[in-house]
Structure formats: C-alpha cells, structure tokens
C-alpha cells in the first residue's frame, strides 16, 4: 500500500474503484482547479496506480490492491 497520498489522489482512486472506468471530464471534480487535479491524476499514473486506455482512466493492479487494503 502506498502511503502519503493526498486527499485529491485518494478521491480519484475511490471514484475509479466505484466506476471502473471514467473519462477525464467524468473523473474531474468541479471544485478543484483543472491544473491541480491534472497534477494529482498524472502523479497516480506515474506511480502506476492508474492507467489510461482509449481515453478512459481505470485502476491498475497496484491501484486495485491499494483500494482493497485496509
């Protein structure tokens, strides 16, 4: 389990856990500035927790394990 994730990153992981796949516009919360949200999303991609296929984001195996760990 990766520790020290921001609340925004944890929210992204939770949203993907509940929806399986989401487009950027569906995943982005409107109360967070676009550049800040994109920074956190891309950080999760770099960590290997989130993957993008055909314009949709989904949890990777690492991301699934993270959201399943207590």
C-alpha positions in Angstrom: 0.0 0.0 0.0 1.4 3.4 -0.9 1.2 5.9 1.9 1.1 9.7 1.9 -1.3 10.1 -0.9 -3.2 13.4 -1.0 -6.9 13.7 -0.4 -7.4 14.5 -4.1 -5.4 11.4 -5.1 -7.4 9.2 -2.7 -10.6 10.7 -4.1 -9.5 9.8 -7.6 -8.8 6.3 -6.6 -12.2 5.9 -4.8 -14.1 7.3 -7.8 -12.3 4.8 -10.1 -12.9 2.0 -7.7 -16.7 2.7 -7.8 -17.0 3.4 -11.5 -14.3 1.0 -13.0 -13.5 3.5 -15.9 -14.1 7.2 -16.3 -13.2 9.8 -18.9 -11.3 12.8 -17.6 -14.4 15.0 -17.6 -16.3 12.5 -15.6 -13.5 12.0 -13.1 -12.7 15.7 -12.5 -14.4 17.3 -9.6 -15.5 20.8 -10.5 -14.4 22.4 -7.2 -10.7 21.6 -7.8 -8.8 23.7 -10.3 -8.0 21.8 -13.5 -4.3 22.1 -13.3 -4.2 20.9 -9.7 -6.5 17.9 -10.5 -4.4 17.0 -13.5 -1.2 17.1 -11.5 -2.6 14.6 -9.0 -4.1 12.4 -11.7 -0.8 12.3 -13.6 1.1 11.5 -10.4 -1.1 8.5 -9.9 -0.4 7.4 -13.5 3.4 7.8 -12.8 3.1 5.7 -9.7 1.4 3.0 -11.8 -1.8 3.1 -9.8 -4.0 4.5 -12.6 -3.8 3.7 -16.3 -5.4 5.3 -19.4 -6.7 3.3 -22.3 -8.8 4.6 -25.2 -9.4 7.9 -23.4 -10.6 6.4 -20.2 -8.9 6.0 -16.8 -9.0 2.9 -14.7 -7.3 1.4 -11.7 -4.2 -0.7 -12.5 -3.4 -3.8 -10.5 -1.4 -1.7 -8.0 -4.4 0.7 -7.7 -6.8 -2.1 -7.1 -4.6 -3.5 -4.4 -4.3 -0.1 -2.8 -8.0 0.5 -2.5 -8.6 -3.1 -1.3 -6.0 -2.8 1.6 -7.5 -1.7 4.9 
